Amino acid sequence: MRKQIVRSVLGVVLGYVVTAILVVGGFATIGAVAPDAFPAGASERASTAVLVTVLALGVFQATIGGYVTGVIAKRAPLLHATALAGLVLVFGAWSYFTPNDAATSHQPTWYNVGLVIVGVLGTLAGGEVRSAQLHHRMKHEEGEPHEHKPEQHGFQASP
């Protein structure tokens, strides 16, 4: 029981850390590819294209974080990803309402809200991917025959 609790907490914490590392890496990559993407002045806004790119990367980054959470927790991956999504929501709201947060205070509201939405939904998606993966594995291990039906994947059998 104690080991499960440790894995649960570790899964959520490391999922958050992985997401944070990917976010920092994403910003570094954007900055390397487009050095003028992020204005030097704290009162200046990044372009809409840059902000949309950050949000798009955020989906991927959060999904990986949610997936990692589920892998480390080993059980109930969607439940653990939901816990991580809750943290993302709390930290996002805290960041948004903190008066002197230079990272978000000069960006448009749609972007700040989008960061939280992308973080929460991406994290849940990662947990769902891991959950589906475990479900598929359990069905396979239980000996259920895996019948490949091309129409399940959008293909029709030839006549």
Secondary structure, DSSP 4 states (H G I P E B T S, - for coil): -HHHHHHHHHHHHHHHHHHHHHHHHHHHHHHHH-TTSS-SSTTPPPPHHHHHHHHHHHHHHHHHHHHHHHHHH-S-HHHHHHHHHHHHHHHHHHHHH-TT-HHHHTS-HHHHHHHHHHHHHHHHHHHHHHHHHHHHHHHHHTT------GGGGT-----
